[in-house]
Amino acid sequence: MEKRTTRSHYKRIGDKLVDKVAYKTENEALTLARFLNTRPEAIHKMVAYKCIKCGMWHIGGNGTILTNEEKEKIAKKLKNKTI
């Protein structure tokens, strides 16, 4: 599967496109993306990106498979707030 080179303002739900949640700051989006990456059911890494349509920040998957070691490292940093 190829990784996307562009990001979207929308997410697909069924056959409809819906606006993604927009965050005002990069830090806000990054913190949530990192939290999502620590969930046990997380498979693909979530990343924050600046939207070219609205100028705000969104979260989306980048296709990278998360390992348990990566999840633990992210969780430790979140706990210590050193990200």
N, C-alpha and C positions, 0 to 999 in steps of 0.2 A: 504494500500500500504506500502510495506517495504522500509525503508530507505537504501540507498546503503552503503556498508561498504568500498568500494574502489572507486577511482575516475579515470576518463579516460582522455586521451590526445585528444580524438576525440569526436565530436558531430555527431549525426545522422541527416542527411537532406534527407528526403525521404528514399531511400534504400541504401544511400551512407554514409560512414564515412568520415568526413572532420576534419582536424586539428583544434583544438580550438585556439583562439587568445592566444598568450603567452606574459606574462608580466615579466620584468626583476626582479622586486622587489615585496615583499609581500605588502608593503604599496601602491604601484600603483594598484595592483589587489584588495586590500581591499577597497580602496577609490572608485573604480569603482563599486564594488559589492554593497557597501553601497548606492551609488547614484542610482543604478538600483532598490534597495529595496524601494526607496522613490517614485518611479513612481506610479501614480494612478492605472495603469493597472497591476502592480505587484501583483501576487497572492502568489507565493512561494518564500521563502527567497533564495537569491543568496549568495554564500560564495566563498572565495578565498582558493585555496589549491595548495600545491607544487606538481608538476607532477613527478611521479617516472620514467617516460620515458625520458623526456627532461630536468628535473631539474629546469624548470622555473615555473611560477605561472599561473594558469588558474582560471576561474570563472565558477561555476555551481550551479544548484539548489540543495537544500538538502531535499526538500519535506515538509519543515515546512511552514504552512500557516501564512502569514503576516497579522497582524491586523492593523487597521488604527492608533491605539495608537503607535504601534512599528514603523510604517512609520514616524509618526510625531516626535518621539524621535530621530530617525536616522537623519531626515532632520534638526532638531535643532542642533544636534552635528556637522553635516557637515557644516552648516552655521557658527557655532562658531569655527570650525576647532579644536575641542577638542577630536576627535576620536583617 
